[in-house]
Amino acid sequence: MNELDHLVLATPDLPATVAMVTRALGVSPVEGGRHVGRGTRNFLLGLGAGGYLEIIGVDADQPAPRAPRPFLVDYVTEPRLVTWAVRVSDIDATVAEARTVGYDPGSIADMSRQAPDGQTLSWRLTGSRDVVPFLIDWGSTAHPSESLPQVRLRTLDAVHPDPVATIARLRALWVELGVRPGIRPGLIAVLDGPHGSLTLL
């Protein structure tokens, strides 16, 4: 099975959300970097087992991009767990295999950002749909979780109006996730830190 790479928490107020996560868990997320040209920046917090939480919001030091910012950053009115990623070692092969069983993860895009220490991180990824994760392939880039402060991801589950079809799409990506019926698609993660737990929706 493909493993969790990261959760994406979009927010309209990045400093306030970083402070909220720090208070709730007792561990401070660290700056990840800026997505130049996309108008966003992020902070990261390790989740154990090679996974991490990405908190992403508007980068006030960049001009507003022509296209909407990624991960619904322009539209969320409060912190929201908008999507997640699973890590693969050969994204082209994984996409091709998923298509043979009836699920198309979408096109593959090349991405990069500069870390605060000046290192350039590069990766390739697909898009996400509902609670089905996007795929990410870090290639030869060192994984961001390697040097992050850590909390524990206790649980990750999803709700969806059509759990059966959603589970079929997840299986096409070799992903396991608990999915229960719900009015709207959504993810639910529970994190544990030294100061207590935090539920992200």
N, C-alpha and C positions, 0 to 999 in steps of 0.2 A: 504494500500500500504506500502511496505517496504521502509524505509527512507535511504537517503544518510548517509553513515558512513564517508568515506573519499575519496579524490582524490589523485592519485599517480603521482607526477611529478618526472620523472627520469632525472638525469643529469650526464654529464661526469666530472663536476667540482662543487662539492657540496658547497664549500665556496663562489665561485663566484655567484652561483645561489641564495644562501641565501641572499647575499648582494644585488643582483638585485631585489629580491622580497621586501626587506626592503626599498630600494630607491623608488621603484614604489608605494608602498602602505603606507609607513610611519609607519609600524609596523614590528617588528623583530620576525621572527620565532625562536622558542626555541629548544634546543637540545632534541631529543626524546630518542635516545639510539643506541646501536650497535646490529646488528644481528650476533651474534657470530657463526662462521663457515660458514657464507654466504658472508662475505667480504663486508658488507654494513653497513651504519649508516644513521640516518635520522634526520631531523628537522621538527617541526610541527607548524602549524598556524591554529587557530580556524576559522571556517567559519559561525558560528551561527547555532542555531537549532540542536546542538549536532554533527555537522559535522566538519571535519578539512582537511587541506591540508598536505600531507606527501611529503616532498622533500627528495628523497633518492639518494644516490650516493656511490662511493667507499669509504671504510674505510681504509685509508692508514696505520693505526696501526694494521691491521689484515693481515695475510698472504693471498695470493691469493687462493681462494677456488678451489677445483678440478672441481666442476661443475660450469657452468655459473652463475653469480650473478642474483638474481631475478629482474623482472621488466625491462629487457633489458638494465640494467645499463652498461653492457660491450659493448653495441652496439650503444647507442645513441651518436650523435655528437654535440647535443645542447639540452637544456632543452626541455622535451617533456612530455605532459600529456598522459601517456601510458595506464591507466586504472582507475577504480574506484570501490568502494565497497559499498554494502548496508548492513545494520545492521539487523540481525534477532535474535530472542530469542530462537529458536529451530532449529539449522541448519540441523539436521538429518531429521526432519519432512519437512522442506522446500525443501530439495533436493529430498526427496521421492515424494512430491506433484508435483514438477516440472517434474519429470520423468513420472508421470502418464499422463501429457498433452503433452509429446513429446520433452521435452528439458532436457538434462542431464548436470547439472552444474559441473559434475566431482567428483572426490574423495575428501574427507575431510581430511585436514592435521592439526596436532597440532603444534602450534607455541608459542614462548615466547621470551622476551627480557628483559634486565634489564634497568630500567630507571636511569637517573643520580643520583636520590636520593637513589638508592639501591633497590627500589621496583621492584619485578618481575611481569611483565604483561604477561598474558597468553590468548590465543585466539585460535579459530578454524576457518578454512577458506577453500574455494574451489578455483579453478582456474578461470581465466577470458578468454573470447574469443571476439575478435573484440571490439565493444563498449558495449557488454553485461557485467555487473559488476560481480565481484565475491562476494560471500556471506561471511560475517564474524559474528561470535558469540563470544562475550566477556565473556560469562558466568558470574562468580562472580567478575571478574576483574573490577576495577573502569575505566570508559571510559577515554581515553587520552584527550578528548576535554574539560574535566571539569575544568582544570586549565590553559588553553592556552590563550595567547593574541588573540584578535578577529579582524577579518575583516568581510566583508559581501560577500557571494556568491550571485551575482546578477542573473546570468543565468548559466545553464548547458545544453548543447545540443550536438547532435551527427550528423555526416554524415556517410553514408554507401551506397555501390552500390546496396543493396537490402533492402530498408527501410521496406517493408512489412514483410519479414521474420524476420528482426531484431526486429520489434515491437512485433511480436508473441513470440519471445524468451523472451523479456522483460516482457511481460504479464505473461508468465509462472512463473516468479519470483516475480510477483506482484510489478512491477516497472513501473513507468511512466517516459518517457524521450522523448523529441522532437527529431525526426530523419528525416533528409532530404537527398535527393539523393546526392551522391558524388563519385568521382572516387575511393578513398581509405577510409577505415574506420578511423574515428577519433573523438575525443572529443574536445569540445570548451567550456571553462569556463571563465566567466568574474567576477573578484573580485573587490570590492570597498574598499578603505581605506582612511585614513585622507589626504594622499597626492595625491590621484587620483585612477584611475582604472588600472587593469592589465588583459590582455587577455592571457590565457594559451591554447595552442594547442597541 
